[in-house]
Amino acid sequence: MIAMPRLPQPRRSRASQAGLSLMELMVALAIGLFILVGLVYVFSASNRTYLEMNRVSQQIENGRFAVQTLTDDVSLAGFWGRTSSALPAPGVLPDPCEKTDMAALRAATALPLQGYDAPAASPLACIPAANHVPGTDILVVRRTDSQMAAGNSATIPGGSLVAAQVYLQANADPNNGLNPLIAVATGSPEPVFALKNKDGTNFAPIRKYRVHIYYVAPCSIPAGGGTDCTGANDDGGAPIPTLKRLELTVDSTGANLDMYQVPLVEGIDNFQVDYGIDTDTDGAPNGAYVTAPAAVADWPNVVAVRINVLARNTESTPGYVDAKSYNMGVAGALTPGGPYKRHVYNAVIRVVNPSARRES
């Protein structure tokens, strides 16, 4: 067997590469930094888009909720239960802030709706000037609850009515001078609510009497925990215009009847109301809508309402300037400006009870 000669092994070069050169390291760092900057930019842009979408979504929700709340209440205006006819209109506009004079509250039922067209300052004692955004409308809605508090029985059970609360009792007798009857409950068996049904035995239904006053305040939560807006320190230093409502009701102690403030929707910049007036008693509005009836006697003839709500984002958008004009109905266009995105929400609402009575 012949042995094969061993071939010489190649020598390893001492110059063989053992790592990255400085130039390669710098290039790799530059590429990595470029990719990192791109990722940060994409994340930042995505975050801005997410925040803006969140702001817009909240604004849409607020605008729709404001319109729905107003629609639900206005459509029930003038609901007095079984009352077959409305009282005659008073000679002057009733005071929406009234809470002690039952005769005045009864007379005010002739005006299921009452409004104030873009006052420069609040015309109502129960809305301080600091709580009203100048140039925005004030809308008053009067009605009773659709749910009976008591009645349709031979007795009115004790405790069925909340003491100190205002209630309205009505039957279908157009010749009864007491119909409808408005009084404050005592919380015990109620001899003051004496209207009976046609059978002469059972009491007519008793319902809670409601007065709602809608307006736009310059803040949602006043500084210092009070009820009146104070200025730049409200809402944690960024005041948010808010649709609010005053309600005639009893406080949590059950002892005091007053107009209590309820914040409804934040981010409502402006609120304008147009009224459709029925001039031929057929239950439908005639002619163009107006910002307010010309006379007190025309208020009972309001059978339709068009509301215009301007909602804005509750937070500003960096770098954005609002240059748009917004159509607020008969009041015309509005150009508020500023770093907030906005949208107008509109609805035409039929005032069912006054218009339906006219149709019949």
Summary of the structure (lengths in Angstrom):
residues: 360
radius of gyration: 33.3
end to end distance: 129.1
largest distance: 141.3
contacts: 1067
relative contact order: 0.15
helix: 25%
strand: 24%
